Amino acid sequence: MSRTVSPASGSVYGLARVCRIWRVSRATVHRHLSPPRLRLGSEAGSDPARRPGPFGAMPDAALLLRILAILIDSPFHGEGHRKVWARLRMKGVRTSKRRVLRLMRAHDLLAPTRVGTPRGPRNHDGTIIPDRVDTMWGTDLTTTWTAEGQVAVFVAIDHRSAECVGIHAARRATRFEALEPIRQGLRQRFGGFSAEIASGPSVRHDHGSQSMADAFQTELAFLGIASSPAFVRAPEGNGCAERFIRTLKENLLWVEHFDTVEDLRHGLLAFRDLYNETWLIERHGFRPPADIRAAQLPPAAIAA
């Protein structure tokens, strides 16, 4: 239709005019006119659609096999193209993020994502990431199911390193159970559990009944920890704990089944160690949380 000659003007209508009248995008028309891409598992015989220019360190087919090997060997589910790109570099394969994204998108290898919702005005313009470890911990809870019924899972996350400093599961989501991840972190990071032992750090939490309870707040004050509640209806203020819970769900709670609460506790502790040692954090240059803590602590503290 775009090449049809107008009987009135004697010139072709043009693609822009036709798309404007039909109310379709020119990009949509070009996409339907372009040849189909070669999908994973398709028969060879024609090159897949790609951007013009020279190849990288290897052809697309060879790089795609490396990407598949990374995804199969990874102990985590739902790692995106940035994590895959970083793991390729660790194995000596240097390529661009855009090329990895293009190949993963063309072969349906990207991690599924949720559709976002419109955001209102921000309640704060600051950051929740401090400069040092053990300056702010974030705590939150989620729920899962075992053969014994519904179980509450509590976590505590260091805002600087993004490492899990404590994790706990219990049948009842009480204020006393909510303190267990913090107790684990104190014993591991501060060497004990006594009055004013953790003078300095603060705990970021939401306005749930467990964290706002008098017993929870009193114990924080006893330990020397400052209470730092997030803004109401602003989950990004507790974003470090929220992000870890998403990772925990995608890689453990939604893919594994546990018969008892005790089995779940052991699984959570094993996942905590695996996460701290191997999960890659993009804002840390794709380094795991344990590396950030090791880089900031003095040698004597690491040896202890």
Secondary structure as GFF3:
##gff-version 3
##sequence-region A 1 304
A	DSSP	alpha_helix	15	22	.	.	.	ID=ss1
A	DSSP	alpha_helix	26	33	.	.	.	ID=ss2
A	DSSP	alpha_helix	60	73	.	.	.	ID=ss3
A	DSSP	alpha_helix	81	90	.	.	.	ID=ss4
A	DSSP	alpha_helix	97	106	.	.	.	ID=ss5
A	DSSP	beta_strand	136	146	.	.	.	ID=ss6
A	DSSP	beta_strand	149	158	.	.	.	ID=ss7
A	DSSP	beta_strand	164	170	.	.	.	ID=ss8
A	DSSP	alpha_helix	175	178	.	.	.	ID=ss9
A	DSSP	alpha_helix	180	189	.	.	.	ID=ss10
A	DSSP	beta_strand	202	205	.	.	.	ID=ss11
A	DSSP	alpha_helix	209	212	.	.	.	ID=ss12
A	DSSP	alpha_helix	214	223	.	.	.	ID=ss13
A	DSSP	beta_strand	226	229	.	.	.	ID=ss14
A	DSSP	three_ten_helix	235	238	.	.	.	ID=ss15
A	DSSP	alpha_helix	239	248	.	.	.	ID=ss16
A	DSSP	pi_helix	249	253	.	.	.	ID=ss17
A	DSSP	alpha_helix	261	278	.	.	.	ID=ss18
A	DSSP	three_ten_helix	282	284	.	.	.	ID=ss19
A	DSSP	alpha_helix	289	296	.	.	.	ID=ss20
A	DSSP	alpha_helix	299	303	.	.	.	ID=ss21
###
